[in-house]
Amino acid sequence: MWFELLAFIFGVTFGYLRSGKEDLVILIRQGLLFGIVLGLVLGILSFFTPAGMSFSAGIEGAIGIAVKVIILVIIFIIGVMIGDVIELRKKK
């Protein structure tokens, strides 16, 4: 819950402090790419843990991490949209 709240607060702050409307498509693409890469890297690293995880556990862990990062990116983007709305209302 704390990571989601933190991602939302960072999103609102990012959207408010950066002038102009943010390009949400680029943010989504970067977030998806970041989630997939992070999931793959951590999944590969899980093979080298002392417990000796199996191949399927590493793949499941990689997919789980990628999904969690993608959810955090979606929450961040919602915060960016809210920050843009606040910025527009403040200027008027």
Secondary structure, DSSP 8 states (H G I E B T S, - for coil): -HHHHHHHHHHHHHHHHSSS---HHHHHHHHHHHHHHHHHHHHHHHTTSTT---HHHHHHHHHHHHHHHHHHHHHHHHHHHHHHHHHHHHH-
